[in-house]
Amino acid sequence: MPSGIDLTKEQIDYVRENFADTPNKELAKQIGISRSSVTNIQRRYHLKKSPAHSKKMHHLSGCATLHTWANVELTPELLKKRADSFKKTWRVENARIRFGLEQKTKIHIARCCIQKVKQNYYLRSRGYIIDEKNLIAYYTPETKRATRMEAIPRGQKKGTIKPFYSFKSIDDRDNKDQ
């Protein structure tokens, strides 16, 4: 092995035979090597933990988490720390989505907001007047009209287009105000 410690064939064989059902920490302790050496053996010989062992360890870690939080009093400081941690995680996940990367957590982040901002920018660049409150895009005689988008009812999707706005003539808005 390329590490600083020379392992005997017996040590390597022991790890290979017992790796599937024994925690790395325990293997390292039993044969007198570090956990990183066990991990190196695992990588070198492409060893995997058994599904039963993985399930058991997952269950134990879940129980440990429940026990640690069961006896903790939720003080305002702790709640603030938890909220700040969530906000930071949310910001990172939101940035990952904006840059087109996969999420790393199961936090639900609404993706439609980004699409709505893009659509809003697109419509304004073509000359539409956007009424955010009522979700209406008004067009004028100078507007370069997006006829395909205007033909689809608001909220329905056709192909890659999903309009967030209803489309009306600016004359309709002026008549309504009077």
For each residue, the residues with C-beta under 8 A, 3 or more apart:
1: 5 6 7 37 40 41 44
2:
3: 37 40
4:
5: 1 33 34 37
6: 1
7: 1 11 12 33 37 41
8: 11 12
9: 12 13
10: 13 14
11: 7 8 14 15 31 33
12: 7 8 9 15 16 41 45
13: 9 10 16 17
14: 10 11 17 18 27 30 31
15: 11 12 18 19 27 31 38 41 42 47
16: 12 13 19 41 45 47
17: 13 14
18: 14 15 21 22 27
19: 15 16 22 27 38 41 42 47 49
20: 47 48 49 50 53
21: 18 49 50 52 53
22: 18 19 26 27 53
23: 26 27 57
24: 27 28 35 38 39 42
25: 28 29 35
26: 22 23 29 30
27: 14 15 18 19 22 23 24 30 31 38
28: 24 25 31 32 33 34 35 37 38
29: 25 26 32
30: 14 26 27
31: 11 14 15 27 28
32: 28 29
33: 5 7 11 28 37 38
34: 5 28 37 38
35: 24 25 28 38 39
36: 39 40
37: 1 3 5 7 28 33 34 40 41
38: 15 19 24 27 28 33 34 35 41 42
39: 24 35 36 42 43
40: 1 3 36 37 43 44
41: 1 7 12 15 16 19 37 38 44 45 47
42: 15 19 24 38 39 45 46 47
43: 39 40 46
44: 1 40 41
45: 12 16 41 42
46: 42 43
47: 15 16 19 20 41 42
48: 20
49: 19 20 21 53 54 57
50: 20 21 53 54
51: 54 55
52: 21 55 56
53: 20 21 22 49 50 56 57
54: 49 50 51 57 58
55: 51 52 58 59
56: 52 53 59 60
57: 23 49 53 54 60 61
58: 54 55 61 62
59: 55 56 62 63
60: 56 57 63 64
61: 57 58 64 65
62: 58 59 65 66
63: 59 60 66 67
64: 60 61 67 68
65: 61 62 68 69
66: 62 63 69 70
67: 63 64 70 71
68: 64 65 71 72
69: 65 66 72
70: 66 67
71: 67 68
72: 68 69 78
73: 78
74: 78 79
75: 78 79
76: 79 80
77: 80 81
78: 72 73 74 75 81 82
79: 74 75 76 82 83
80: 76 77 83 84
81: 77 78 84 85
82: 78 79 85 86
83: 79 80 86 87
84: 80 81 87 88
85: 81 82 88 89
86: 82 83 89 90
87: 83 84 90 91
88: 84 85 91 92
89: 85 86 92 93 105 107
90: 86 87 93 94 107 109
91: 87 88 94 95
92: 88 89 95 96
93: 89 90 96 97 103 104 105 107 109
94: 90 91 97 98 109
95: 91 92 98 99
96: 92 93 99 101 102 103 104
97: 93 94 100 101 103 109 111 114
98: 94 95 114
99: 95 96
100: 97
101: 96 97
102: 96
103: 93 96 97 106 107 109
104: 93 96
105: 89 93
106: 103
107: 89 90 93 103
108:
109: 90 93 94 97 103
110: 113
111: 97 114 115
112: 115 116 164
113: 110 116 117
114: 97 98 111 117 118
115: 111 112 118 119 162 164
116: 112 113 119 120 164
117: 113 114 120 121
118: 114 115 121 122
119: 115 116 122 123 163 164 165
120: 116 117 123 124 130 164
121: 117 118 124 125
122: 118 119 125 126 146
123: 119 120 126 128 130 137 146 165
124: 120 121 127 128 130
125: 121 122
126: 122 123 143 144 145 146
127: 124 139 140 142 143 144
128: 123 124 137 138 139 143 167
129: 137 138 139 140 170
130: 120 123 124 136 137 138 165
131: 134 135 136 137 138 173
132: 135
133:
134: 131
135: 131 132 154 164 165 166
136: 130 131 165 166 167 168 173
137: 123 128 129 130 131 165 166 167 168
138: 128 129 130 131 167 168 169 170 172 173
139: 127 128 129 143 145 167 168 169 170
140: 127 129 143 170
141:
142: 127
143: 126 127 128 139 140
144: 126 127
145: 126 139 150
146: 122 123 126 149 150
147: 150 151
148: 151 152 161
149: 146 152 161 163 167
150: 145 146 147 163 167
151: 147 148
152: 148 149 156 157 158 161 162 163
153: 156 163 166
154: 135 163 164 165 166
155: 162 163 164
156: 152 153 162 163
157: 152 161 162
158: 152 161 162
159:
160:
161: 148 149 152 157 158
162: 115 152 155 156 157 158
163: 119 149 150 152 153 154 155 156 166 167
164: 112 115 116 119 120 135 154 155
165: 119 123 130 135 136 137 154
166: 135 136 137 153 154 163
167: 128 136 137 138 139 149 150 163
168: 136 137 138 139 172 173
169: 138 139 172 173
170: 129 138 139 140 173 174
171: 174 175
172: 138 168 169 175 176
173: 131 136 138 168 169 170 176 177
174: 170 171 177 178
175: 171 172 178
176: 172 173
177: 173 174
178: 174 175
